[in-house]
């Protein structure tokens, strides 16, 4: 949720932008279809990244909630599963490849600044900043119920 707006990965309908008023009443403000199945969304400023099973990571301008505009996509090697963000960085995972890191402070087409291969197919990402850690920590839940943890400071 950003302000009163909620950004939803709406499966085969793409990205939905819903405004929730002070009484808790939701109103659809805008939407944009993604090529496949939208699984998750992360918002950084006026941009949204949608993990989409078919196209990878869709880069969408949401500065006008009523008319979101797709800026492009970054194709992942497998099925996009999840995407999270912190600051100007976004982290996406696909199965079976692993982790992709994007820097949204750079202008131009969406490009991964690095990738990290995973031993097993990752399914989801958790980004945390625990007090006992030196900086932000990224955890991937991977096949077989195991966890891979990365320092992303």
C-alpha positions, 0 to 999 in steps of 0.5 A: 500500500502506498498512501491510499492506493493498493497495488494488486497482482491480479493473476491473469488480469495483470496489475490492479490499482485500488484506492481505499478511502478512510471508511475502508471502501475500495474503488478500482482506480486503474489497471493494466493487463500483463502478458501472462499471470501476474504473481506479485508486485513491488512499488518504487516511487512512481514505478511498479514491477510485476512478477509475471509468469510469461514475461518475467518482470514487467516495468510499469509507470503508475504515476497516473493511477487511472492510466498505468503504462507498461514501460517494458519487460525483463524476460527471466529464464524461468517462471517469475515467482516473486518481487520485492523492493527496498530503496531504489533496488528491486529483487525478483526470483524465478524458478528454476534460475534464482535471484535477479537484482534491478536498480531503478535509479538508472534510466532506460530499459529495465536491466538486471544489475546482477543475478545469483543462481539458486541451488533449488527453484526459489518460490518467494522472497522475504526482505528484512532488516533485523537488528542483529544483522549488519544490514538488510537481509534477503531470504529465498524460500527454495525447493525442499523447504530450505532457505537461502540467506543473503546480506544485501547491504 
